[in-house]
């Protein structure tokens, strides 16, 4: 559980740093990214590719 708390602490820091939050409702298209400063969604269907070791999005608005 400490590992998860450390992850959440780091996630809070990068959320503040970049002004982008991870949102989700549990349905299709979840999770997605939202620009907190412009109050708009910027990317759909965030996934982590284990082979590439990076996050990818299906649709990116930027």
Secondary structure in CASP SS format (residue, H / E / C, confidence):
PFRMAT SS
TARGET T0000
AUTHOR 0000-0000-0000
METHOD secondary structure of the structure
MODEL  1
X C 1.00
X H 1.00
X H 1.00
X H 1.00
X H 1.00
X H 1.00
X H 1.00
X H 1.00
X H 1.00
X H 1.00
X H 1.00
X H 1.00
X H 1.00
X H 1.00
X H 1.00
X H 1.00
X H 1.00
X H 1.00
X C 1.00
X E 1.00
X E 1.00
X E 1.00
X E 1.00
X C 1.00
X C 1.00
X C 1.00
X C 1.00
X C 1.00
X C 1.00
X C 1.00
X C 1.00
X E 1.00
X E 1.00
X E 1.00
X E 1.00
X C 1.00
X C 1.00
X C 1.00
X C 1.00
X E 1.00
X E 1.00
X E 1.00
X E 1.00
X E 1.00
X C 1.00
X C 1.00
X E 1.00
X E 1.00
X E 1.00
X C 1.00
X C 1.00
X C 1.00
X C 1.00
X E 1.00
X E 1.00
X E 1.00
X C 1.00
X C 1.00
X E 1.00
X E 1.00
X C 1.00
X C 1.00
END
